């Protein structure tokens, strides 16, 4: 079994910054990709940023130039640095990972963490 645990969310004023972390643990052989999604109230879950082994990061248009995704393979952890935050960034942020475990690839999700941008 594999667990993803997010941290770093909270309340921040517009223009502020937050750094989210997502740590994967458990029976992990290899992680191929890690992604951040967000889901605002009444809206569908949307991909925010992704990073894969040997690949270049990819971002939703709405966060390009403001958010940076990075990973630490030694810790099986992915980060999302969020700068110049806007009220529209308010959402629950979810971490997702494509993990090789038990001989097969699985997609795992974290429990989600709230980010609120408000004055």
Secondary structure, DSSP 8 states (H G I E B T S, - for coil): -EEEEEE--EEE-TT--EEEEEEEEES-SEEEEEEEEEE-TTS--EEEEEEETTS--EE-TTTTTTEEEEEETTTTEEEEEE-S--GGG-EEEEEEEEEEETTEEEEEE---EEEEE--
